[in-house]
Amino acid sequence: MATSEEGAAPAGPAGAELTIPQMGVVEQVLVVEWLVEDGSLVTAGESVVVIDTDKAETELEAPASGRLHVLVPAGDEEVAVGTVLATVSTG
């Protein structure tokens, strides 16, 4: 499975946002599975979520080290590219 650091965007000095990156012409993705639980400590670069396009599943990595706060649960609804999936509090 491929990983992507492109989904990382700064969220200010106390945290970072994990967003769905632009992947070609894909506009919507499905959040398949969170690999770590909400509230868990994560390390920058650690795979934390699996997303699915109509072509492939991709693991996205934590944009920073800290505590993960899931904003979009895994499920059956697709979400748009650019959506913030989670934040990582670093402060």
C-alpha positions as CSV (number, residue, x, y, z in Angstrom):
1,M,0.0,0.0,0.0
2,A,1.2,3.5,-0.8
3,T,1.6,6.1,1.9
4,S,1.3,9.9,1.5
5,E,2.7,12.8,3.4
6,E,0.8,15.2,1.1
7,G,-2.2,14.9,3.5
8,A,-0.3,16.9,6.2
9,A,-1.1,20.5,6.7
10,P,-0.1,22.7,9.6
11,A,-2.8,23.6,12.1
12,G,-0.9,26.2,14.1
13,P,1.8,25.9,16.7
14,A,-0.1,23.5,18.9
15,G,-1.1,20.9,16.3
16,A,-1.4,19.6,12.8
17,E,-4.2,18.6,10.5
18,L,-4.5,15.3,8.6
19,T,-6.3,16.1,5.3
20,I,-7.3,14.0,2.3
21,P,-4.6,14.8,-0.3
22,Q,-5.4,15.4,-4.0
23,M,-4.8,12.1,-5.8
24,G,-5.1,12.6,-9.5
25,V,-8.7,13.3,-10.6
26,V,-10.3,11.6,-7.5
27,E,-12.7,14.0,-5.8
28,Q,-14.2,11.7,-3.1
29,V,-12.7,8.9,-0.9
30,L,-14.0,6.5,1.6
31,V,-12.5,6.3,5.1
32,V,-12.1,2.5,5.4
33,E,-10.3,2.0,8.8
34,W,-8.5,3.9,11.5
35,L,-5.3,2.1,12.3
36,V,-5.1,3.8,15.7
37,E,-7.8,4.7,18.2
38,D,-9.1,8.2,18.7
39,G,-7.1,9.8,21.6
40,S,-4.0,7.6,21.0
41,L,-0.5,9.0,20.9
42,V,1.0,8.8,17.4
43,T,4.4,9.4,15.8
44,A,5.0,11.6,12.8
45,G,5.0,9.4,9.7
46,E,3.1,6.6,11.4
47,S,0.3,5.1,9.3
48,V,-3.0,6.1,11.0
49,V,-5.9,5.7,8.5
50,V,-6.8,3.7,5.4
51,I,-8.7,5.5,2.7
52,D,-10.1,4.0,-0.5
53,T,-10.6,5.5,-4.0
54,D,-12.3,3.6,-6.7
55,K,-8.9,2.4,-7.8
56,A,-6.8,1.6,-4.6
57,E,-6.6,1.7,-0.8
58,T,-4.0,4.1,0.6
59,E,-2.6,4.6,4.1
60,L,-2.2,8.2,5.3
61,E,0.4,9.1,7.9
62,A,0.3,11.2,11.0
63,P,1.5,14.7,10.1
64,A,3.1,15.2,13.5
65,S,3.8,13.4,16.8
66,G,1.1,13.9,19.4
67,R,-2.4,12.9,20.4
68,L,-4.7,11.9,17.5
69,H,-8.2,13.4,17.4
70,V,-10.4,11.7,14.8
71,L,-13.0,14.0,13.2
72,V,-14.3,11.7,10.4
73,P,-15.1,8.1,11.5
74,A,-14.7,5.1,9.2
75,G,-17.9,4.3,7.5
76,D,-20.0,4.1,4.3
77,E,-20.1,7.8,3.3
78,E,-17.5,9.2,0.9
79,V,-15.8,12.5,1.8
80,A,-14.2,15.2,-0.4
81,V,-10.5,15.7,-1.1
82,G,-9.3,18.4,1.2
83,T,-11.5,17.2,4.1
84,V,-9.7,17.3,7.5
85,L,-9.9,13.7,8.8
86,A,-8.2,14.3,12.1
87,T,-6.0,16.7,14.1
88,V,-2.8,15.8,16.1
89,S,-2.3,18.0,19.2
90,T,1.4,18.5,19.7
91,G,1.3,21.0,22.6
